[in-house]
Amino acid sequence: MNRKLSALTLGLAAAALIVTLISPVCANARYLPLQCGQDPCFFRLSGQALELNFGGSRIRCPAVTGQGSFNRLNGLSVLNFQNCRERVTVFNFRCSSSVARVGPVHTSPMGMQLKWGAEKAPKIVFLGLRAKFRCAQALNFYVEGFLIGHLNRAQCNTKSSEYPIEPVLFAHGGIGNEPAYDIYVDANAKTYKVPTPWQMKFRQQVTVRC
């Protein structure tokens, strides 16, 4: 089973990153899984360094940012990989999502859903992750896949404006016309987990109902 990812950018109502095979528990719930004082709920994402491994060739991005909105059950988001550089050549060319050579790499807008896994642990699923890395017009990378953000069960049913999420990225991609590779995150080739939690910060306090 190929594991996939892709990258991100957002305007007013953003994009998201995850596809997971979980039964749609929330569809039958008597309450809405996300409660917010306004509709939609706007949020920002922030994360630390991320390294993508394309079969031995690497891209390293010192930071990840993003933004999006949640409409109680569903949402949209975009991710931005900041200051990325390739680790294929000795030059370590800077990468962007355009031929301009500057600026972040943006993912395509992603859909989002709030779901539950084992023991009703909440998960945010980011759907349809796609991104292109263009590095100094010399190297082109692509990434496709999905991202799952795990929330701590202890965060259920309490109001907060900020939630740490533990992302797991399933992706494949390639360099130019070379064969596709599974994308490993940093050195973690077994779990595809991003090393440190990302922060999801809402404009106001929200409640995740579990």
N, C-alpha and C positions, 0 to 999 in steps of 0.2 A: 504494500500500500504506500503510494507516494505521499510524502508529507510536504505541505506547501505553505508559502508565505507571499506577501507583497507589501509595498510601501505606501506613504500617505500624505495628503494635504486637505485643508478644510476651509470652507467659507463660513456661511452663517449657520448651517445645520450639519455638520461634519460627517466623518465616516468611521467604520469599525472593523475589528479584526478577529473573527473566530468562527469555525464550524466544528460542532461537536455532536457526537451521536448520543444524545440524551433524550429521554422521553419528555414531552412537553407538559410537565407538571403544572406550570403556571396557567395553562389554558383553562384548567378546571378549578383554579383557586377561587375562593370567594372574595379575595382581596387582591388589589393590584400590587405586584411585587416591588414597585418603586413608587414612593410617595413623595411628592415635591410640592412646594407652595405655588409653583407656577408650572405651566405646561407650554412648551417643553422645558426640561431642566438642562441648562447649559453647563458644561464641564471642561476642564483642561487636564491633560495628561502630561506627566513629566517622568523621565527615567534617566538613569546613568548610562555609562558606556555600553555599547552593544557591538559585538563582533560576529560577523557572518562568515562561515567557512564553506567555500565552494570546492569541495574535493581537494583541499590543500591550499587553494588560493583564498585570500582573506580580504574582507573590507572591514574597517574599524570606524565606528562613529562614536565620538565622545559623549553624546547625549541624544535622547529621544524626547520629542515634545509632540503634543497633539491637542486636538479640541473636538468637541462634538456636542450633541444634544440627545436627550432621552425623552421619548414620549410615553412614559409609564411602562409600556411593555417592550417597545422597540426603540432603536436609535440610529444615528448616523455619526461617523467620525472619520478623521484623517490623521495620519501620523507623519511626522517630519523627522528624518534622520539628519542630525546636525554635524557639519564639519567632517564629513566622511572622507576617508582616504583609502586607496587600494594598497594592498600589501603583496602585489604580484611582481612589480618592478622595483628597482632600487630607487626610483624617483618618488614613489608614494604619491602619485597624482591625486589631487583633490577631486571628489566626485560630487555631482549634482544631478538633478532630474532633467536638466536641459543642456544644450551645448554651450551655455554661458560660462561653465566652469565654476560658478559661484552660487551660493545659496544651498539650502537643504535639499535632500531627496524626499519627494512627497509620495505618499501612497495614493492610490485611487480611493475615492470615498468608499467607506465600508459600512455595511449594515450591522446593527448590534441587537442582541437579545439577552435578556436576563433569564437564566435557567438554573436548575438544580441538578446536582449529581448525587453521589452516595451520601446518605444521612442528611439530605437536603442542604448540603453545602452549596452556597450560591456561586455561580459562575457567570461572567460576562463573556459572551461569544461575539467575536469580531469576524464578520463574514466578507469574503472576497478580497483578500489582501493581495495587491499587485503593486510592484514598484520597478523602476528602471534606474540603474546607476550608470551615469555617463562620466567617465574619468578622463579628463583632458583630451577628449576626442580620440583617445588611443585605445581605451578598453570600454566595452559595454557589458554590463551585467543585468540580469533580470531575476526577479524573485516572485514566486506565486505561492499562496498557501492560506493558512488561517491561524488565528491567535485566540487562545483561551486565557482569560484573566480570572484567577481564583481569588475569591474573597474569604476572609477569615470568618468562620461560623460564629465567632463571638460578636461580630459586627451586626448580626441580625437584630431587627426590631429596635434599634436605638438610633436616635437622630445624630447625624454628623454631616459636615460639609466636605470632609476629606476621608478617602478610603484608600489604603494600600492594597494593590492587587499584585498577585504573583503571576506573571505572564508565562505561558508555554507556547512556543512557536513551532508549528509544523509546516515545513516549506521545502520546495525544491527550486532550483534555478540553474543558470548557466552563464558562461562567458562567451559572448559572441554567438557563433554557430556551433560551439562545442556541445557534446552531450550533456544532458541535464544531470545535476547532482542533488542529492539531499543536502539541505542547508543545516549545518550545525551552528548552535549558538554558543559563542565563546568556546571554552574547552569541553562543554557538556554535550557529548555526542550520544549519551544514553537517554537523557530525559528531555532534551530540547528546552530546558528551563532557562529563562533569562536570569542572570546571576543575582541581581538585587531587585526588590519590589519596586513597582512603579507607583506613583501617587496620582490618584484621580480626585480632583478638587472641583466641587460644585460651587456655583455662585451663592447658594444658600444651603441650609441644612436639608437633607433628604433622609428618608428612612427606607432601608432595604428590608422588605418583609419576607421572612423565611418560616 
